[in-house]
Amino acid sequence: MENNLLEVHRLKKYYPITGGLLGRTIGHVKAVDDVSFSIQKGETFGLVGESGSGKSTTGRTILRLLEKTEGEVRFQGIDVHALNRQELRALRPRMQYIFQDPYSSLNPRVRIGEALGEALLDHGLLPQAEVRERVLEVMALCGLATYHVDRYPHEFSGGQRQRIGIARAIMMNPDFIVADEPVSALDVSIQAQIINLFAELQEQRKLTYLFISHDLSVVEHLCTRIGVMYLGSLLELAPRDELFLEPLHPYTKALLSSVPLPIPKKKRERIVLQGDMPSPANPPTGCKFHTRCPYVKDICRQEVPAFREVSTDRFVACHLV
Amino acid sequence: MNALVEIQNLSTYFKSEQGVVKAVDALDLRVHEGETVCIVGESGCGKSAAAMSLMGLIPEAVGSIVSGEIWFAGRDLRKVSKEEMRKLRGNELAMIFQEPMSSLNPVLTIGEQIMEPIMEHQGVSKKAAQARAVELIELVGIPRAKEIAKSYPHELSGGMLQRIMIAIAISCNPRLLIADEPTTALDVTIQAQILDLLLKIKEESQTAILFITHDLGVVAEMADHVVVMYAGKVVEVSPVVELFEEPKHPYTQGLLRSKPVLNQRKAKLYSIPGQVPNPTTLGESCYFLDRCDQCLDICRVKQPPLRDGGDGRKVACWLYEEEITRGK
């Protein structure tokens, strides 16, 4: 499709497990296992799932912060994993990454102003004389007081540091941002500020986001389409309203019913899943979810369900749907 | 009815390089038998410090309780000896924490760690304690209990470890269980399992629970009564239904409005402006002043006291002063 900014095709990222005396590869952790989806220009695509589902690895492999094992990532038609170092470097400013904890990605001895301007100078995007002005402009845009420009990272609160993380990404004037759990470490009142900032920036700058989160209420608020991951695979993909009002996959249903709602005494039918997510080093045969699925049938233990389109733009991998 | 826990005017201060931090500032709190009270608030509001004060676990090097009374089952815990306090902890008073991995000993088996308080407090034989440990592991919903008793913490998942922590906590049938963010580090499907387990324990053994959390969804699910804290102070106390239906304090209102809720999407989220004040530079004004959209002149000069509305609700806000005094 022409409208697609990003296309992910059968992406795989495996990590070898070594063992034995000779340190040979004796197996693989399939962190991302045959994942395909596309993101349209200007949309916010959400990836949800529990810890260990492979959502962050997917995000990082898309930006080629990690090398893929197999598959293809096309960003505006460019095969990201086929680029050489120089070409990749030239593409970097257009795709940016925001971390959960921006503090750990900031040098404690570098003033914020410098940290924000660094990449602009490095990539030669602006002459030195204009960098500071641009830093101040973006700081204001991201809700940071411009007189804080000469402060050090430790002088900022959690919410302000996340604003710095966002400012650093915006600085490069990107088309696409992967935001990895950007509000998970924040308190509710600050979280709302940052969520609104993401929405405002998107509108002003026509940004496209891949928003990775385990928090379904935040994802519902921000995302236009959502993919649900489990043990490295996508189990369901749907536009927001369809997914939240009428989830198809048993895992999505369980996930949604597990979210505690701030409505006391409300009786809900809750699907409490038994047990834990199995280890990605040794995933179950057939459908990866079958060990915890309340509706499991024989076929689920034997055959991997295809990830197929069940109606326009709705995909699900389940034998029972 | 006498309360199981009655905290009066408790203040716990921490020392810091920038000055004294009033982590808990004149706290009043009550927990009745069989009741779940949730303390809710954001990071640094003093909710954990309140629980640690109650357990007598504030490290001397960092801070201390400077005033107040902590009554538990007819005894003032500030006046009991260290030895007596040690007998209470893990026995009548038990606690579970956010990170089970860091509260368990990595070189002892799960079974040994469950047996320890049982042998210590109930004076039973090793064999009886062993049997009880296996029973408890089953009770918290872990299959293959005998095998699990022989395993070490690193062999279990986060959700299982939290179940083990709960097993240890309930091993001596405590009268009060303090749970400090027990599900915050867990995935939502595992959180649902743990919350269900705590509800079941409460129902079956009538254990009172003091539940500390920042998650309003968890509050709605667990609490009978809610205490909202901000910057070391209690700003609102209310039965759970009333709090969510008609929050009184502007901070509670703001918190509820700024949380995205499943299937109730709004175009724009409300957000409380600004951030929590620096705890070392608090003055005479209301601590929420800078972030409040309904503030009055008096809020700038005088801190509002926590007033009892007579309907089971308390609020510390000048907006209700007239309403409350008129009602009396």
Interface residues (C-beta under 8 A of the other chain):
Chain A: E50 S51 S157 G158 G159 Q160 D187 V188 S189 I190 Q191 A192 Q193 I195 N196 A199 H214 L216 S217 V218 E220 H221 R240 F244 L245 A254 L255 L256 S257 S258 V259 P260 L261 P262 I263 P264 K265 K266 R270 V272 L273 D276 M277
Chain B: E42 S43 S157 G159 M160 D187 V188 T189 I190 Q191 A192 Q193 L195 D196 H214 D215 L216 G217 V218 V219 A220 E221 A223 V240 V241 F244 G254 L255 L256 S258 K259 P260 V261 L262 N263 R265 K266 K268 L269 Y270 S271 I272 P273 Q275 V276 R291
